Amino acid sequence: MRDVLPVLGRWYAAGVPFGLATVVGVSRSAPRDPGAALAVGPDDEVVGSVSGGCVEGAVFELAREVVADGEARLETFGYGDEDAFAVGLTCGGEITLLVRPVTPELDPAFGEVAAAVEAGEPVTAATVTGGPARRGASLAVWPDRDAGGLGAEGLDVAVTADARGELALGATGLRHYGPEGQRREDAVEVFLQSFAPPPRMLVFGQIDYAAAVARTGVFLGYRVTVCDARPVFATARRFPREAEVVVEWPHRYLADTDTDDRTVICVLTHDPKFDVPLLTEALRRPAAYIGAMGSRRTHEDRAARLREAGLTEAELSRLRSPVGLDLGARTPEEVAVSVAAEIVALRWGGSGAPLTATRGAVHPPRPHADPAR
């Protein structure tokens, strides 16, 4: 979708109706991921792809039909052994497409979404794919505002909260709600498509705790990089396959790496010769979270060394050390859960207390809007 939005934005600005097919679900060896799109515009011009060629002809006709009748459709294409020459996927997978007409009347916020993506501004587009709400109804959600609507105030509120959560991770997928946004119901299906790169998690160190934190980071949707100066330890087989593994002195790698206000930095090297230059660099650059492993005695020694290196108390106050929440964790996997819990709590303003000991909404509104997170 990101690739075709510039063209779609021009069609939309000119008031030209077009049919937009978006992959909203896949299974097995489907050729394209959710969010892939094909559009049919004026003079039957086609941009984008949803399958790499297997079903594009049929989708082209569907896109023309929804423009003609003004009604969105949900269509599934797969492969059937009983009819191998029918329209379908030769790879044996299955894709589900939402095919809808787009005009300023039907989707008042589409132009704003296209402009935001072009400007590099993070935004999530939420579109109803099924249920009692109008199929194709859309809601655009930014970190600090929203536009459009799905037809019910409660549904808009619930989807807006989830859309901001997905946007923080750059995630895309289907979510289910009740007609008024009730949780634990699945009457309404909504496709949330986030236009933001996933945040980065930089894990420094080669110990088992680093491997567990890296696995947890991948699970949470971060783009994980593991860095250590020792090639004998910094090997791909020690870490999840989704993680990038870099052999370099940690402070040198960080000095040459861009970070932003969503970046998570976990320092698990547990060695002053690595920790001090690395944290000196980390605490003077943008990051959402900077945590360092070690006992309270290690922390005090590390903090003294960092002061000697010239760090101010304000800079030191950003350091989460000892790392993680107090869960009584012992194993590397338990420690990784502790670290992940602290990262999530810091991102959303959670207290880290048991929900049985708190009052009010379980998912309260975010205390502040930060476009970078």
C-alpha positions, -999 to 999 in steps of 0.1 A, spaced: 0 0 0 28 24 9 42 20 -27 9 28 -45 -4 56 -21 12 85 -41 -8 75 -72 -40 69 -51 -35 102 -35 -35 120 -69 -67 101 -80 -84 110 -47 -74 146 -49 -88 148 -85 -121 133 -72 -118 102 -94 -134 71 -79 -112 40 -78 -114 4 -66 -90 -6 -39 -82 -43 -31 -62 -49 1 -49 -82 15 -64 -84 50 -57 -121 57 -34 -148 46 -27 -185 53 0 -210 44 23 -200 16 4 -169 4 25 -147 -19 18 -113 -3 15 -101 33 -15 -83 48 -15 -47 36 -5 -55 0 -28 -36 -24 -40 -33 -60 -61 -4 -72 -80 2 -105 -85 38 -114 -94 60 -144 -91 44 -178 -87 10 -161 -52 20 -149 -38 -6 -125 -13 -1 -98 0 -25 -72 -3 -63 -67 -20 -86 -43 -7 -120 -54 22 -116 -78 -1 -124 -108 -22 -154 -97 -55 -136 -92 -49 -101 -104 -72 -106 -134 -102 -115 -112 -93 -87 -87 -93 -62 -116 -129 -71 -124 -139 -70 -88 -124 -35 -84 -143 -23 -114 -175 -38 -100 -173 -21 -66 -168 12 -82 -199 7 -103 -222 -5 -75 -206 14 -45 -205 -17 -23 -174 -32 -6 -168 -69 -8 -147 -95 10 -133 -122 -12 -111 -152 -6 -88 -168 -31 -71 -202 -26 -61 -233 -45 -84 -263 -49 -70 -296 -62 -104 -304 -77 -102 -275 -101 -65 -266 -107 -74 -243 -136 -98 -221 -117 -88 -186 -105 -66 -192 -75 -32 -193 -60 -8 -218 -75 14 -216 -44 -12 -235 -24 -19 -206 0 -50 -185 6 -55 -147 7 -86 -127 18 -91 -94 1 -112 -64 10 -122 -48 -23 -139 -14 -18 -147 18 -37 -128 49 -26 -142 84 -30 -141 116 -8 -177 108 2 -171 72 12 -137 78 28 -133 114 39 -99 108 56 -81 89 28 -64 120 14 -51 128 49 -37 93 53 -20 95 19 -4 128 28 7 116 62 24 86 47 42 107 21 54 130 48 66 102 70 40 108 96 29 77 115 -8 68 110 -30 37 112 -59 32 88 -88 11 103 -113 -4 79 -144 -25 86 -142 -59 68 -173 -76 82 -201 -75 107 -230 -52 114 -209 -21 108 -208 -9 72 -181 -29 53 -155 -4 40 -162 22 67 -129 37 77 -112 55 106 -77 71 104 -58 73 137 -27 94 144 -9 95 178 -27 127 187 -59 128 166 -82 108 144 -105 113 114 -135 95 99 -156 69 117 -169 33 117 -205 41 125 -206 37 163 -190 59 190 -180 29 212 -165 11 183 -145 42 173 -131 45 208 -120 9 211 -105 8 176 -87 41 182 -70 27 213 -60 -4 195 -48 15 165 -24 36 186 -11 4 201 -5 -11 167 11 21 155 36 20 183 48 -13 169 43 -6 133 19 -37 132 -9 -46 108 -37 -72 112 -73 -80 119 -91 -72 152 -126 -81 164 -151 -62 185 -187 -61 195 -210 -36 177 -202 -9 202 -166 -18 206 -170 -44 233 -140 -65 240 -142 -103 240 -167 -102 212 -162 -108 175 -193 -94 157 -173 -67 139 -140 -74 121 -117 -44 115 -84 -44 96 -58 -22 111 -30 -11 88 -1 8 104 21 30 83 52 32 106 84 11 107 86 -12 137 107 3 165 142 -10 171 155 -30 200 193 -30 204 205 -57 227 242 -56 237 258 -87 251 262 -124 243 249 -141 275 218 -163 277 198 -133 291 205 -114 259 192 -142 238 160 -144 259 155 -106 257 161 -108 219 134 -135 216 110 -114 236 117 -83 215 109 -102 183 77 -115 199 67 -79 209 72 -67 173 106 -50 175 133 -50 149 160 -66 170 197 -62 166 222 -80 189 257 -66 192 288 -80 209 325 -74 203 334 -111 206 328 -131 174 330 -165 192 298 -155 211 280 -132 187 268 -160 163 235 -162 146 227 -196 160 225 -183 195 198 -158 187 164 -158 170 166 -160 132 146 -127 130 174 -109 148 203 -92 132 236 -101 148 265 -77 146 301 -82 157 315 -48 168 325 -29 199 291 -19 213 298 18 218 312 21 182 282 3 167 257 26 187 276 57 176 270 48 140 234 38 145 203 60 143 179 59 172 147 76 179 121 81 207 108 45 201 142 28 203 148 3 232 184 -2 243 192 -32 266 228 -33 279 234 -69 291 272 -69 286 278 -68 324 314 -56 320 326 -21 327 349 -19 297 318 -23 275 291 -8 298 307 26 305 315 38 269 283 22 257 260 39 283 278 72 279 268 71 242 233 57 249 223 82 276 231 112 253 209 101 224 171 96 217 156 64 231 124 53 247 141 29 271 177 24 283 182 -5 307 213 -21 321 217 -55 338 235 -59 372 230 -59 409 224 -28 430 261 -28 439 270 -31 402 247 -2 394 263 20 420 298 13 407 286 18 371 269 51 380 301 64 397 321 55 366 295 73 344 297 104 365 335 103 361 329 101 324 310 134 325 274 123 326 250 146 344 224 135 369 196 143 344 213 120 319 218 93 345 181 95 355 172 80 321 189 47 330 167 18 342 190 -2 364 188 -28 378 169 -36 346 133 -49 347 103 -50 371 104 -68 404 88 -102 394 112 -123 414 126 -135 380 155 -160 381 159 -177 347 169 -159 315 134 -162 302 118 -149 334 142 -119 334 133 -113 297 96 -111 308 106 -87 335 124 -65 311 96 -66 286 71 -57 313 91 -26 322 93 -16 286 56 -19 280 48 -1 313 71 28 304 56 31 269 20 33 280 24 49 314 15 17 334 23 14 371 36 -21 370 12 -29 399 -12 -60 398 -45 -50 382 -62 -63 413 -46 -35 433 -56 -7 409 -88 10 401 -103 26 370 -101 15 333 -78 -14 325 -67 4 293 -68 41 302 -61 68 276 -25 75 270 -13 103 293 4 122 265 6 120 227 41 116 213 42 112 175 75 94 176 63 66 198 
